[in-house]
Amino acid sequence: MKIITGKIASPKKVLIYGPEGIGKSTFAAQFPEPVFIDTEGSTKDMDVARFEKASSWQMLMDQIRYVRQNPTTCRTLVIDTVDWAEQMCVADLCARYGKKGVEDFGYGNGYVYAKEEFEGILFTNLVDTDMIYGHRNDVEGYGVNVVLTAHAQMRKFEQPDEMGSYDRWELKLGKKTSSQTAPLAKEWADMVLFANYKTIVVNVDGQGTQKGKNKAQ
């Protein structure tokens, strides 16, 4: 049995989420030699390399497959955003099985199908030996970094061992898949990064924040 010690050089799998307009795409563009799969057209004002806007789940899969087959295309593949990709996944499933919506599958089967399809893109297509760990002679290290961006949403959360509930930020994944895809994305990633605006309350009439008129900035 071979025991390996120390760090192992490998590309990174990164998930970045936050509210709209926070700069997720701009941050992802700072990774080495990125190429974007732009599912919502959010990079049109950015000076980046991108595939043609994916209009379907199959087109998105074809673009990923192209990078797998041509690993020298880029050093970082960015899917921007993965929650819009999930919508394509659900729409493709419904069209394939002749359903109007994911609920029409009955007994929660639609959620299971969507989870399995989404699981395939994360744990097979984006963690393939040719994609992530394929050798590249022109750069140091191995394979291609993969960055997923996603929107965030506020959700009510109740701690099982505590009284009461509270709001917290969560991935905007799983709205149509019974929240089964959000945990998958987090498990897939080496780094889960969250960005948010810092909001402070200031007094605008000199009366103090307790009595006066306050404004959020």
SEDREN-234247 format. One record per residue: chain; x, y, z of N, C-alpha, C, CB in turn. Coordinates in steps of 0.2 Angstrom, whole numbers. Glycine has a CB too. Layout:
BEGIN
NODE, cadena, n.X, n.Y, n.Z, ca.X, ca.Y, ca.Z, c.X, c.Y, c.Z, cb.X, cb.Y, cb.Z
NODE, A, X, Y, Z, X, Y, Z, X, Y, Z, X, Y, Z
...
***
This chain:
BEGIN
NODE, cadena, n.X, n.Y, n.Z, ca.X, ca.Y, ca.Z, c.X, c.Y, c.Z, cb.X, cb.Y, cb.Z
NODE, A, 4, -6, 0, 0, 0, 0, 4, 6, 0, -5, 0, 6
NODE, A, 3, 11, -4, 7, 17, -5, 4, 23, -1, 8, 19, -12
NODE, A, 7, 26, 4, 5, 31, 8, 8, 38, 5, 6, 30, 15
NODE, A, 4, 43, 3, 6, 49, 1, 6, 54, 6, 2, 51, -6
NODE, A, 11, 58, 7, 11, 63, 12, 12, 70, 9, 16, 62, 18
NODE, A, 10, 75, 12, 11, 82, 10, 5, 84, 5, 17, 82, 6
NODE, A, 6, 90, 3, 1, 93, -2, 1, 90, -9, 2, 101, -3
NODE, A, -4, 89, -12, -4, 87, -19, -7, 92, -24, -9, 80, -20
NODE, A, -3, 94, -29, -5, 99, -33, -10, 97, -37, 1, 101, -38
NODE, A, -16, 101, -38, -22, 100, -42, -25, 106, -43, -26, 95, -38
NODE, A, -29, 106, -48, -33, 112, -50, -39, 113, -45, -36, 112, -57
NODE, A, -42, 119, -44, -47, 120, -39, -54, 120, -42, -45, 127, -36
NODE, A, -58, 118, -38, -65, 118, -39, -68, 123, -34, -69, 110, -38
NODE, A, -71, 128, -37, -73, 134, -33, -80, 136, -34, -69, 140, -34
NODE, A, -84, 137, -29, -91, 139, -29, -91, 146, -26, -96, 134, -26
NODE, A, -94, 151, -30, -94, 158, -27, -102, 160, -28, -90, 163, -32
NODE, A, -104, 162, -22, -111, 164, -22, -112, 171, -18, -116, 159, -20
NODE, A, -118, 174, -20, -119, 181, -17, -125, 184, -21, -113, 185, -17
NODE, A, -127, 190, -18, -133, 193, -21, -131, 196, -28, -135, 199, -17
NODE, A, -136, 198, -32, -135, 200, -39, -131, 207, -39, -141, 201, -42
NODE, A, -126, 207, -43, -122, 213, -44, -116, 214, -39, -127, 219, -43
NODE, A, -115, 209, -35, -109, 209, -30, -103, 209, -33, -110, 204, -25
NODE, A, -102, 206, -39, -96, 205, -43, -93, 198, -43, -91, 209, -39
NODE, A, -98, 193, -44, -96, 186, -44, -92, 185, -51, -102, 182, -43
NODE, A, -95, 187, -56, -92, 186, -63, -85, 190, -63, -96, 189, -68
NODE, A, -85, 196, -60, -78, 200, -60, -73, 196, -56, -79, 207, -58
NODE, A, -75, 193, -51, -70, 189, -47, -68, 183, -50, -73, 188, -40
NODE, A, -72, 179, -53, -71, 173, -57, -66, 175, -63, -77, 170, -60
NODE, A, -67, 181, -66, -62, 183, -71, -55, 184, -69, -65, 189, -75
NODE, A, -54, 184, -63, -47, 185, -60, -43, 178, -60, -47, 188, -54
NODE, A, -46, 172, -61, -43, 166, -61, -39, 165, -68, -48, 160, -61
NODE, A, -34, 161, -68, -29, 160, -73, -33, 158, -80, -24, 155, -72
NODE, A, -32, 162, -85, -35, 161, -92, -42, 158, -92, -30, 156, -95
NODE, A, -46, 162, -90, -53, 159, -89, -57, 159, -96, -57, 163, -84
NODE, A, -61, 154, -97, -66, 154, -102, -73, 153, -99, -65, 149, -107
NODE, A, -78, 158, -101, -84, 158, -97, -89, 154, -102, -87, 165, -96
NODE, A, -93, 150, -98, -100, 147, -101, -105, 152, -98, -101, 140, -99
NODE, A, -107, 157, -102, -112, 162, -99, -119, 160, -100, -110, 169, -102
NODE, A, -122, 158, -95, -129, 155, -96, -134, 161, -96, -131, 151, -90
NODE, A, -132, 167, -94, -137, 172, -93, -135, 179, -96, -139, 174, -86
NODE, A, -130, 179, -100, -127, 185, -103, -124, 190, -99, -133, 188, -107
NODE, A, -122, 188, -93, -119, 193, -88, -112, 196, -90, -120, 190, -81
NODE, A, -109, 193, -95, -102, 195, -96, -101, 199, -102, -98, 188, -97
NODE, A, -107, 201, -105, -107, 205, -111, -103, 212, -111, -114, 206, -114
NODE, A, -102, 214, -105, -98, 221, -104, -91, 219, -101, -102, 225, -99
NODE, A, -89, 213, -101, -83, 211, -98, -78, 209, -103, -84, 206, -93
NODE, A, -72, 211, -103, -67, 209, -108, -64, 202, -106, -61, 214, -108
NODE, A, -68, 197, -108, -66, 190, -106, -68, 185, -112, -70, 187, -100
NODE, A, -65, 179, -112, -66, 174, -117, -72, 170, -115, -60, 170, -118
NODE, A, -77, 169, -119, -83, 166, -118, -85, 161, -124, -88, 171, -116
NODE, A, -89, 156, -122, -93, 153, -127, -99, 157, -129, -94, 145, -124
NODE, A, -102, 155, -134, -108, 158, -136, -113, 156, -131, -111, 155, -143
NODE, A, -118, 161, -129, -122, 160, -124, -126, 154, -124, -127, 166, -123
NODE, A, -126, 149, -119, -129, 143, -119, -137, 144, -119, -127, 139, -113
NODE, A, -140, 141, -124, -147, 142, -124, -151, 136, -122, -150, 144, -131
NODE, A, -147, 131, -120, -151, 124, -118, -146, 120, -114, -153, 120, -124
NODE, A, -148, 115, -111, -144, 111, -107, -139, 107, -111, -149, 106, -102
NODE, A, -142, 105, -117, -138, 101, -121, -132, 105, -124, -142, 98, -127
NODE, A, -133, 111, -125, -128, 116, -128, -123, 117, -122, -131, 123, -130
NODE, A, -125, 118, -116, -120, 119, -110, -116, 112, -110, -124, 120, -104
NODE, A, -119, 107, -110, -115, 100, -110, -110, 100, -115, -120, 94, -110
NODE, A, -112, 102, -121, -107, 102, -127, -101, 106, -126, -111, 104, -133
NODE, A, -103, 112, -123, -97, 117, -121, -92, 114, -116, -100, 123, -119
NODE, A, -95, 110, -111, -91, 107, -106, -87, 101, -109, -95, 104, -100
NODE, A, -90, 98, -113, -87, 92, -117, -81, 94, -121, -92, 88, -121
NODE, A, -82, 100, -124, -77, 103, -129, -71, 104, -125, -79, 109, -132
NODE, A, -72, 107, -119, -66, 109, -114, -62, 102, -112, -68, 113, -108
NODE, A, -66, 97, -110, -64, 91, -108, -59, 88, -114, -69, 86, -107
NODE, A, -62, 89, -120, -58, 86, -126, -52, 90, -128, -63, 84, -131
NODE, A, -53, 96, -126, -47, 101, -128, -45, 105, -122, -50, 106, -134
NODE, A, -41, 101, -117, -39, 104, -111, -35, 110, -111, -36, 99, -107
NODE, A, -32, 112, -117, -28, 118, -118, -32, 124, -120, -22, 116, -123
NODE, A, -38, 123, -120, -43, 129, -122, -42, 134, -117, -50, 127, -122
NODE, A, -41, 132, -110, -41, 137, -105, -38, 134, -99, -48, 140, -103
NODE, A, -36, 138, -94, -34, 136, -87, -39, 136, -82, -28, 139, -85
NODE, A, -45, 139, -84, -51, 140, -79, -57, 140, -83, -50, 146, -74
NODE, A, -62, 135, -81, -68, 135, -84, -73, 138, -79, -70, 128, -87
NODE, A, -77, 143, -81, -82, 147, -77, -89, 145, -80, -80, 154, -76
NODE, A, -93, 143, -75, -100, 142, -77, -104, 147, -73, -103, 135, -75
NODE, A, -106, 152, -77, -109, 158, -74, -116, 159, -77, -105, 164, -76
NODE, A, -121, 158, -73, -122, 155, -66, -124, 148, -66, -126, 160, -61
NODE, A, -123, 144, -61, -125, 137, -60, -132, 137, -59, -121, 134, -55
NODE, A, -135, 142, -55, -143, 141, -54, -147, 142, -61, -145, 147, -49
NODE, A, -144, 146, -65, -147, 147, -72, -146, 140, -76, -145, 153, -76
NODE, A, -140, 137, -75, -139, 131, -78, -144, 125, -75, -132, 128, -77
NODE, A, -146, 126, -69, -150, 121, -66, -157, 122, -69, -151, 122, -58
NODE, A, -159, 128, -70, -166, 129, -74, -166, 126, -81, -167, 137, -74
NODE, A, -160, 126, -84, -160, 123, -91, -160, 115, -90, -153, 125, -94
NODE, A, -157, 113, -85, -158, 106, -83, -165, 103, -82, -153, 104, -77
NODE, A, -169, 107, -78, -176, 105, -77, -180, 106, -83, -178, 110, -71
NODE, A, -179, 111, -87, -183, 112, -93, -181, 107, -98, -181, 119, -96
NODE, A, -175, 104, -98, -173, 99, -103, -176, 93, -101, -166, 98, -103
NODE, A, -177, 91, -94, -180, 85, -92, -187, 85, -93, -179, 84, -84
NODE, A, -191, 91, -92, -198, 91, -94, -199, 90, -101, -200, 98, -91
NODE, A, -195, 93, -105, -196, 93, -112, -195, 85, -115, -192, 97, -116
NODE, A, -190, 82, -112, -188, 76, -114, -194, 71, -112, -182, 74, -110
NODE, A, -197, 72, -106, -202, 67, -104, -209, 70, -105, -201, 66, -97
NODE, A, -210, 75, -109, -216, 78, -111, -220, 80, -105, -220, 73, -114
NODE, A, -217, 83, -100, -220, 86, -94, -220, 94, -94, -217, 83, -87
NODE, A, -226, 96, -91, -226, 104, -90, -222, 107, -85, -233, 106, -89
NODE, A, -220, 103, -80, -216, 105, -74, -213, 99, -71, -220, 110, -70
NODE, A, -209, 100, -66, -205, 95, -62, -210, 91, -58, -200, 98, -58
NODE, A, -216, 95, -56, -221, 92, -51, -225, 86, -55, -225, 97, -48
NODE, A, -225, 87, -62, -229, 82, -66, -226, 75, -66, -230, 85, -73
NODE, A, -220, 74, -64, -217, 67, -64, -221, 63, -58, -210, 68, -62
NODE, A, -223, 66, -53, -227, 63, -48, -222, 59, -43, -231, 57, -51
NODE, A, -224, 59, -36, -221, 56, -31, -214, 58, -30, -221, 48, -32
NODE, A, -212, 64, -32, -205, 67, -31, -200, 64, -36, -203, 66, -24
NODE, A, -203, 61, -41, -198, 58, -46, -194, 63, -50, -201, 53, -51
NODE, A, -198, 69, -51, -194, 74, -55, -188, 77, -52, -199, 80, -57
NODE, A, -189, 78, -45, -183, 80, -41, -178, 75, -41, -186, 81, -34
NODE, A, -179, 69, -41, -174, 64, -41, -170, 64, -48, -177, 57, -40
NODE, A, -174, 64, -53, -171, 65, -60, -167, 71, -61, -177, 65, -65
NODE, A, -169, 77, -58, -165, 83, -59, -159, 82, -55, -169, 89, -57
NODE, A, -159, 79, -49, -153, 79, -45, -148, 74, -48, -155, 76, -38
NODE, A, -151, 69, -51, -146, 64, -54, -143, 67, -60, -150, 58, -56
NODE, A, -147, 71, -64, -144, 75, -70, -139, 80, -68, -149, 78, -74
NODE, A, -140, 84, -63, -136, 89, -60, -130, 86, -57, -139, 93, -55
NODE, A, -131, 80, -54, -125, 76, -51, -120, 74, -56, -128, 70, -47
NODE, A, -123, 72, -62, -119, 70, -67, -114, 75, -70, -123, 68, -73
NODE, A, -117, 82, -70, -112, 87, -73, -107, 89, -67, -117, 93, -74
NODE, A, -108, 88, -61, -104, 90, -56, -98, 85, -55, -107, 92, -49
NODE, A, -101, 79, -54, -96, 73, -51, -94, 69, -57, -100, 69, -46
NODE, A, -96, 70, -63, -94, 66, -69, -90, 70, -74, -99, 62, -72
NODE, A, -94, 75, -77, -92, 79, -82, -87, 84, -79, -97, 83, -85
NODE, A, -87, 87, -73, -83, 92, -71, -78, 89, -66, -87, 97, -67
NODE, A, -78, 83, -65, -72, 80, -61, -70, 74, -65, -75, 77, -54
NODE, A, -70, 74, -71, -67, 69, -76, -60, 69, -76, -70, 70, -83
NODE, A, -56, 64, -77, -49, 63, -77, -46, 68, -83, -47, 56, -77
NODE, A, -50, 68, -88, -47, 72, -94, -48, 79, -92, -51, 70, -100
NODE, A, -53, 81, -88, -55, 88, -87, -51, 91, -82, -62, 89, -86
NODE, A, -51, 88, -76, -48, 91, -70, -41, 89, -69, -52, 89, -64
NODE, A, -40, 83, -70, -33, 80, -68, -29, 78, -75, -34, 74, -64
NODE, A, -31, 80, -80, -28, 79, -86, -21, 83, -87, -32, 80, -93
NODE, A, -16, 79, -89, -9, 83, -89, -9, 88, -94, -4, 77, -91
NODE, A, -6, 94, -93, -5, 99, -97, 3, 101, -97, -9, 105, -96
NODE, A, 6, 100, -103, 13, 102, -103, 15, 109, -104, 16, 98, -110
NODE, A, 10, 113, -105, 11, 120, -106, 11, 124, -100, 7, 123, -112
NODE, A, 8, 121, -95, 7, 125, -88, 9, 121, -83, 0, 127, -87
NODE, A, 11, 124, -77, 13, 120, -71, 7, 117, -68, 17, 125, -66
NODE, A, 7, 111, -66, 1, 108, -62, -3, 104, -67, -3, 113, -59
NODE, A, -9, 102, -65, -13, 98, -69, -20, 101, -70, -13, 91, -66
NODE, A, -22, 99, -76, -29, 101, -78, -32, 108, -78, -33, 97, -73
NODE, A, -38, 108, -77, -42, 115, -78, -45, 116, -71, -46, 115, -84
NODE, A, -45, 122, -69, -49, 125, -63, -56, 125, -65, -46, 132, -60
NODE, A, -61, 124, -61, -68, 125, -63, -71, 130, -57, -71, 118, -63
NODE, A, -74, 135, -60, -77, 140, -55, -85, 140, -57, -74, 147, -56
NODE, A, -89, 139, -52, -96, 140, -53, -98, 146, -49, -100, 134, -50
NODE, A, -102, 150, -52, -105, 156, -49, -112, 155, -48, -104, 163, -53
NODE, A, -115, 158, -42, -122, 156, -41, -125, 162, -37, -123, 150, -37
NODE, A, -131, 164, -38, -135, 169, -34, -136, 166, -27, -141, 171, -38
NODE, A, -138, 171, -23, -139, 169, -16, -146, 172, -14, -134, 172, -11
NODE, A, -150, 168, -10, -156, 170, -8, -157, 170, 0, -162, 166, -11
NODE, A, -161, 174, 3, -162, 173, 10, -168, 168, 12, -164, 180, 13
NODE, A, -167, 164, 16, -171, 159, 18, -172, 158, 26, -169, 152, 15
NODE, A, -178, 156, 28, -179, 155, 35, -176, 148, 37, -187, 155, 36
NODE, A, -173, 148, 42, -169, 142, 44, -171, 141, 51, -162, 142, 43
NODE, A, -172, 134, 53, -174, 133, 60, -168, 127, 62, -181, 130, 61
NODE, A, -165, 129, 67, -160, 124, 70, -163, 119, 74, -155, 128, 75
NODE, A, -162, 112, 72, -165, 107, 75, -165, 107, 83, -163, 100, 73
NODE, A, -159, 109, 86, -158, 108, 93, -159, 115, 96, -151, 105, 94
NODE, A, -162, 120, 93, -163, 126, 96, -170, 129, 95, -158, 132, 93
NODE, A, -172, 133, 99, -179, 136, 99, -179, 142, 94, -181, 138, 106
NODE, A, -184, 143, 90, -184, 148, 86, -181, 147, 79, -182, 154, 89
NODE, A, -182, 152, 74, -179, 151, 68, -176, 158, 66, -184, 150, 62
NODE, A, -172, 158, 61, -169, 164, 59, -168, 164, 51, -162, 165, 62
NODE, A, -166, 170, 48, -165, 171, 41, -157, 170, 40, -167, 177, 38
NODE, A, -156, 166, 34, -149, 166, 33, -148, 165, 25, -146, 159, 36
NODE, A, -142, 167, 23, -141, 167, 15, -140, 160, 13, -135, 171, 14
NODE, A, -143, 158, 8, -141, 151, 5, -141, 151, -3, -147, 146, 7
NODE, A, -138, 146, -6, -138, 146, -13, -144, 146, -16, -134, 139, -15
NODE, A, -145, 150, -21, -152, 150, -25, -152, 144, -30, -152, 157, -29
NODE, A, -151, 138, -27, -152, 132, -30, -157, 128, -27, -145, 128, -31
NODE, A, -160, 124, -31, -165, 119, -28, -172, 121, -27, -163, 117, -21
NODE, A, -174, 127, -30, -181, 130, -30, -185, 125, -33, -181, 137, -33
NODE, A, -183, 122, -39, -187, 117, -42, -185, 110, -42, -187, 119, -50
NODE, A, -180, 109, -37, -177, 102, -36, -178, 100, -29, -170, 101, -39
NODE, A, -182, 104, -25, -183, 102, -18, -176, 103, -14, -186, 95, -17
NODE, A, -172, 108, -16, -166, 109, -12, -161, 103, -12, -167, 111, -5
NODE, A, -162, 99, -17, -157, 93, -17, -150, 95, -21, -160, 87, -21
NODE, A, -150, 100, -25, -144, 101, -29, -139, 106, -25, -146, 105, -35
NODE, A, -142, 110, -21, -137, 115, -17, -132, 111, -13, -141, 119, -12
NODE, A, -134, 106, -9, -129, 102, -5, -124, 99, -10, -132, 97, -1
NODE, A, -126, 96, -16, -122, 93, -21, -116, 98, -23, -126, 91, -27
NODE, A, -118, 104, -24, -114, 109, -26, -108, 111, -21, -117, 116, -29
NODE, A, -111, 111, -15, -106, 112, -9, -101, 107, -8, -110, 114, -3
NODE, A, -104, 100, -9, -100, 95, -8, -94, 94, -13, -104, 88, -8
NODE, A, -96, 96, -19, -92, 96, -25, -86, 101, -24, -96, 97, -31
NODE, A, -87, 106, -21, -82, 112, -21, -76, 111, -16, -85, 118, -20
NODE, A, -70, 113, -18, -65, 113, -13, -66, 120, -9, -58, 113, -17
NODE, A, -68, 125, -12, -69, 131, -9, -76, 134, -10, -64, 136, -11
NODE, A, -80, 135, -5, -86, 138, -5, -86, 145, -3, -92, 134, -1
NODE, A, -86, 150, -7, -85, 157, -5, -92, 161, -6, -80, 160, -10
NODE, A, -93, 166, -1, -99, 170, -1, -97, 177, -1, -103, 168, 5
NODE, A, -100, 181, -5, -99, 188, -5, -105, 192, -4, -96, 190, -12
NODE, A, -105, 197, 0, -111, 201, 2, -109, 209, 3, -114, 199, 8
NODE, A, -114, 213, 2, -113, 220, 3, -112, 221, 11, -118, 224, 0
NODE, A, -108, 226, 13, -108, 228, 20, -113, 234, 21, -101, 229, 22
NODE, A, -118, 233, 25, -123, 238, 26, -122, 241, 33, -130, 235, 25
NODE, A, -121, 248, 33, -121, 251, 40, -127, 256, 40, -114, 255, 40
NODE, A, -129, 258, 46, -134, 263, 47, -131, 269, 50, -140, 260, 52
NODE, A, -133, 275, 47, -130, 281, 49, -136, 286, 50, -126, 284, 43
NODE, A, -135, 290, 55, -140, 295, 57, -139, 301, 52, -140, 297, 64
NODE, A, -145, 304, 49, -145, 309, 44, -148, 316, 47, -149, 307, 38
NODE, A, -150, 316, 53, -153, 322, 56, -150, 324, 62, -160, 322, 57
NODE, A, -144, 321, 64, -141, 323, 70, -144, 321, 77, -139, 330, 70
NODE, A, -149, 317, 77, -153, 316, 83, -151, 309, 86, -160, 315, 81
NODE, A, -146, 306, 83, -144, 299, 85, -148, 293, 82, -144, 299, 93
NODE, A, -145, 287, 82, -148, 282, 78, -154, 279, 82, -143, 276, 77
NODE, A, -155, 281, 89, -161, 278, 92, -167, 282, 91, -159, 278, 100
NODE, A, -166, 289, 90, -172, 293, 90, -173, 297, 83, -172, 299, 95
NODE, A, -167, 298, 80, -167, 302, 73, -169, 298, 67, -161, 305, 72
NODE, A, -168, 301, 62, -170, 298, 55, -163, 294, 53, -172, 303, 50
NODE, A, -164, 288, 51, -158, 284, 50, -158, 282, 42, -157, 278, 54
NODE, A, -152, 280, 40, -152, 278, 33, -147, 273, 32, -150, 284, 28
NODE, A, -148, 268, 28, -144, 262, 27, -139, 264, 21, -147, 256, 26
NODE, A, -133, 262, 22, -128, 263, 16, -124, 257, 15, -123, 269, 18
***
